[in-house]
Amino acid sequence: MTNGNSNDSSSKKIAAGICGILLGCFGVHKFILGYTTEGLIMLIGGIVGGLITCGVGSIVMGVIGLAEGIIYLTKSDQEFEDIYINNSKGWF
């Protein structure tokens, strides 16, 4: 692996982790990693589900985003790359 790919994975890890923690209910961290379907599920669940359930859907998506953000940031760069970049694991 070249340094360019490693640095790209590391920057994606940090960006996805921080966005997962701060904007988790909107699925921004999923879009950063290229998981469009999962990102749309979180976005729709956070907004539409939140409106229908008086905020419960947004809270659930926010907790999922928070957990995923913490998981991303606690993985080593190599673990993160193996799991989320190479193997494309969409959830947790």
Buried (B, 14 or more C-beta within 10 A) or exposed (E): EEEEEEEEBBEBBBBBBBBBBBBBBBBBBBBBBEBEEBBEBBBBBBBEBBEEEEEEBBBBBBEBBBBBBBBBBEBEEEEBBBBBBEEEEBEE
